[in-house]
Amino acid sequence: MVLDLSYSAGHMRPVEIKHQPERSVTFLGSPSIVRLPDGALLVTHDYFGTGCPRNHEDEESLTSVYRSEDDGATWSNVTHLMNAYWSSLFVHGGAVYLLGVSQQYGSIVIRRSDDGGFRWTHPKDAASGLLFPGGPFREAPNYHCAPVAVLEHEGRIYKAFEDCDPCVWGTGFRSCVVSAPVDADLLRAGSWRMSNKLPFTPAWTPAAWGPVTQPGWREGNVVAAPDGQLWNVLTFEARPLAHDTAAMVRIDGAGERVSFDPGANPDPAAPGGAGGFVPFPGAKAKFTLRRDPVTGVYLTIANAVTDPAWLTARWQATQPPGEGLHKHPRQRNVAWLCASDDLVRWRTVQRLLYDDSGLLPDDSLRLTGFQYVDWQIDGDDLIYVARTAFRGARNFHDSNRILFCRAPAFRALLAAGGPAG
């Protein structure tokens, strides 16, 4: 099926990989995409919502796998994986891996497929992919992550996770990083190390923000700065913070230690180099962050706020009386290509997906979302998948579609510049 929605001129019309009927009260989340050594494309996504499949602990835990043999024009559902959630696809050593957690707030697990995604290993123990066991239902550790980049850097493979302890969404997330040597058996738990787990301290929020509640970070991306320093760049929210701000957690000791300096100078040329809080378009929702090896530019596809003043006014007008700072001001009905030369100073380059269904702005904000985008560089193009709430979704968050899209010749967009971030 081809959707009739707006996308930037010259870009391939989005292709619908999966649609979920509203009556199922099941929603589609956490898409990931990769180009396989055999030339096919592979996509995964999971399910959430009160009607979705659940495991023996009553937790969301199912992932579906899709292949395309024709560069994304058509897709086939080739298998399902139980106890795989919030997971990232990556290719290593000729095989494809899926690294994530076993369920919502579960164990850290990894799977390998040697036949292009049709069959997968099962993480039953420490020799077969069960890397860091989680606790029983909502007892720590409660591992959490998102389908973000898996980074190879100076002989090690890295990915960001969080331990939600106590298991309270938002404030409970403790940032950490797992890593392994590139030549290790990635299915063996002994190949991997975990850093310390770093909680966000509310006192770190800048006084200039004014009063905020529920500050917290999650869904980090491990990335190497131009000088080689490793950082974990995390989604960050605090109610009612309207502007987009990410948190940069420093990674040292080849993944052994993480630390955060809330007062760090955001100038990457400053002594010690960046860190702390940085302006980042779309930092209120999960983003995937990678560096283009050709231009050296850092890229993401994110939900940058189109008009912060309007969004703040709309947020203030919809707060329930007497409930204080109840909601986050969010906008996910536009997906932007964003870029940075130094990992700190970001700019929006071009709208990639947006809603021109005819909904009024307030209704579009409430009902439409192109979000949690994962992407890869595919030659001169960007290929990406979006968790999408569009035409029939009950709200912007409860996504009813997974879309595949292509942005051709993306480096020409970077050379042409774009609107300010």
N, C-alpha and C positions, 0 to 999 in steps of 0.2 A: 504494500500500500504506500502511496506517496501522499504526504500531507500538503495541503494548501495553506502554508503559513509563510510569513515574511522572512527573508534571508537576504544577505547583502548581495548586490548585483555582481554577477560573474561567478557566484558560488553555486555548487551543486545543490539542487533541491533536496531537503532532508528526506531520508528514507526511514520508514517506521520499521524497527526490528520487532517490537512487541507492543501490543495494546492490551490493557487489562480492563474488563468491564467494571463500571462503577458499583454494580450491585454485589460484586464479590467482596467489597470492603478490603481489598488487597491492593497494595500499591507497589510500584517498581522503583528500586533504589540502587545506588552504588554501582553504576556502570564502569567497566574498564575495557580497554581495547589494546590490541597489539597486532603487528604484522608478523606472521609466522615464517620460519625458514622455508617452508614449502610454498610460500607465496600467498596463501590464504589469509584472510582476516579473521581474528577471533575476538569475540565480545562476551563478557559475563555481566550479570546483574543479579541482585537479590530481591527479596520481597519483605514488605513490612505492612503493618495494619492489623486490625482486630480479626480480619478474616483470613490472614495469610497462613501458610503451613508453619507448624511449630514442632519442636522436638520434645523429648521426654521431660525437659525442665520447663516446658511451656514458653520457650524462647524462639524468636525468629532466627532461622538458621539455614534457609534453602537458597542455593545459587543455581541459575540456569546458564548454559553455555551455548553459543551460537557461532557458526562458521559461515563465511561468504567466500565463494570461489570466483566471484566476478567483480572484485573491487568494491563491494558494498552495495551493488545494485539489488541483490536478493540475499536473504539470510535463511539458514536452516538451524533449528534447535537440535543440537546433536546429543546432549545429555543434561542431567541435573546432578548437582552435588549436595548431599546432605551434610550438615555441620560445616558449612563454608559461608562466611559472612564478611561484609565490608572489605573485600579482598582486591588485591592488585595483581594483574597479569604482567609477567616479564619473561623475556627470552634470555637464556643463558646456557652456554655450552651445547647448543643445538636442540635443547628441549624448552618447553614452555612450562613456567611455574605459576602457581596461584598462592599468594602469601597474604594472610589475613587472620581472622579469628574464627573459632568454631561456631559461634553463635553471638547474638547480641550480648556483650559483656561475657566473653568466654575465654578459651585458651588461645594462645598464638600457635597457628598451624600453617604448614606449607604442603602443597601437593605438586607433583610433577606429571606431565604428560609427554610421552615419547612418540605419539602418533598424531600430533596436531590437534589435540583437545577432545578426541573421542573417548579415550580411557585415561583415568587418573589414578595415581597412588592414593592410599587412604592413610591418614595420620593416626594410627592406632596406638603408637608408643614412641619412645625417644629415639628409636632407630628408623622410624618411618614418617616423620614429619610433625610429631607432637613436640613443639619446641619449648614452650613455657606454659605449663598447665595453669588454668584458671581455677577459681574456687567454685563450689556448688552455687546454686541460684543466688546471685547478687551478693555473694560473700567474696571478699577480696582474695586474690587479685581478680579484677573485672576488666579484662583487656578490651580495648577499643581502638579503632583505627579508621582509615578511609582508603578508597582506591586512588592512591597518589603514586608518584614516581618511586621506583626502587633504584637507588643510585649506586653505580660502581665508581669507586674513587680510591686511588692509590692502593690497589690490591685487596679492597674489601667491598662487600655489598652492604648497603644500609637501607633501613626503612624506619619511619617514625611510628610509634604507638603511644597510647595512653593507658594508664590504669585508673579506672574510675573508683576511687576509694577516699571517702565513702561514696557509695553508688548514687550520687545525686547529679543529674544532668547539669552541665555548665560548670558549677563550682568544684565538682569532685575530680576533675580530670588532672592526673599527674603525668607530665610529659616525660617520655623516655625514648630511647633509640635502641634498636637491635642491629647487630652486624655480624658478618662472617667472612672469612677469607674467600676470595673468588675461586680458589682451586679446591675448596673443601666439599665434602658431601653435604649438600644443603638440606637433605632430609634428616640428618643426624642432629639431635639437640646439642650434642657436645661441640658442634662446629660454631655455635652462635654464642655471643655475649650480649648482655643487656646493661645499659647504663643505669645510673641512679634514676629514681623517679622524682620528678620535680613538680610539686603543687604550685598553683598560682596563689600568691599572697595578696589579698585585697588591698593592703597598704601600698602596694606597688602602683596602684592607679594614680595618674597625675592629678594634682589638685586642680589644674586648669580644666579638667573635664567636669567639675562640679560633682554633686552627689550622684552616685550610680549604685546599682544593686546587681548581684549575681555576676560579677566579672569572672571570666574564665577563658581558657584556651582549649583547643582540640584540633584533630585532623591535620597534624603537622606534615611538612614536606622537608626532607633532608636534601640540602643543596650545597654545592661548593661555591664560595664567593670567588671573584676574580683572582684574589691572592691565595686561593687554595683552602682558606679557612672553612670548615664545615659549620653550617647553621641549620637549625630546625625552624622553618617559618610556619607559624601556626595561625589558623583561623582564630579570631578573637571577638568576643561580644561582651558588652556591659550595658545594662539598661539605665538610661535611655540614650546611650551614645549614638549619635546620628552619623558621624563621619566614620569612614572605613579605616581601621587601624589593625595591622598585624603585629604579632610578637615574634621577635627573633631570639631564639635560645641558642647559645653557643655550645658546640660539640667539641670536646677535646679528648686526647688520649686514644685516638682511633676508636671512638665510640664508647669509651669507658665512663666519661663524665659529661654532664650537661649542666649549664648554669645560665642565669638570667640577670642582667643588670638593667633595672628599670630606668636608671638615669643615664644610660649610655647615649653618647652623641650619635644621632642618626647619620651623620656625615661619614661615608665610608672612608674618607681620607683622614679622619681624625685618628689620633693615637689609640691603638687597640682595635680600631675598625668596627664601626657600625654597632649593631645589636640594639636591644631594647625595643621600644615601640616605633614602628615606621608607618607612614601613610601608605595604604595599599588598597587599590580599587577592588571592591568585592570581597573584603576580608571577613564579612559576616557569614559567609557560606563557604563550604568546602571548595578548595581550588587545587588544581594540579599544577606544579611548578617544575619547569625544565629549562635547560639552556640549549640554545641552538648551536651546534658545533661549528657551523659555517660562519655565522656573524658574531658569535659570542654573546648574543642578546638573550636575556632571560624572558620567558614567555609564560603566560597563563591565559585561560579563558574563564572569565569570572563575572559575577553579577555586580558590576559597578553601579553605584547609585546615580541616576540620571540628574535628579534635581534635589539635593539634600534639604533645601529650605522647604520645598513642597512636601517632601516625605516627613520632615519633622512636624509640620503643621498638621498633616493628615494623622500622624501618630498621636499628637496631642488631642485631636478631636475625637479619637476613638477609644481613649482610655476609659475603662469602666469607673464610674465614680466611687471613691472610697477604697479603691484597691491599690493605690500607690502606683509604682512603676511596674505595670502588669505585662506589657508586651515589648518585644524588641522592634524598633523601626526597621523593616526589611523591604527590599525590592529584588525580585528574581525574574521579572518578566522581560529582561533584556540580558543577553549574553554578549560580552565584549571580549575582543582580543586585546590584551594588555601586555606591555613590554617595559623592560628596564635594562639599562646598560651596566648597572652596578649592584643590582639586587635591592637597592634602597629607594632610588628615585624612579617612580613608576608613572606611566602614561597610558591612557586608553587610546587604542589605535583605530579600531573599527567595530561597529556593531556586527555581530555574526547572526544572531537570532533575535527576533523581537515580535511583539504581538500587534498585528493590525487587523484583528478580527472584528473591529468595530465596537468593542467594549469601551465604556467610559474609563478614563484613567484610573479611577478608584476601583472599579470592578476588575480591570485588568491586573492591577496590583494584587487584588485578593484572589484571583482565580487562575493566573497564568504563571508558570515557572519553567525556565530553561536553566537547569541547575546541576551542581555536582558533576560538571563536565570533566571527562578524562580525554586525553588527546595524545597523539604521537606525531612526530615529523615523519612524513612519508615522501621521500625525495624532495621535490620543491613545494609540496602541499602540506597542509595540516589535515589530519583526519581526526574526528572527534565524535564522542557519544555523549548524549545529554539525557539525564533524568528529567522528564518533561511532564508538566501539568498543563493540558491544553484541550479545549473543546470537550467538556464532559467531566473534567476534574472538579471535585467539590471544593478545593481550595488550591492555592499555589504550591503548597507543600506536598499534598497527597498525590503524587505523580502517577499518571495513568498510561504513560508511553515511554519507550526508550527509542531515541532517534539517533541515526548515524548521519554524519554530515562531512563534507569536505570543503576546505578553503584552499583553492589552488593558488600557486605563486604567492605565498604569504610574505615572502621576503620583500616583494615589491611594496607591500603595505607598510612594512617597517621603514623602508627607504623614503617613502612619501610622508612619513610622520603621521600625525593624527591629532585629535582634540586633546586638550590638557587633561591629565589624570586627576 
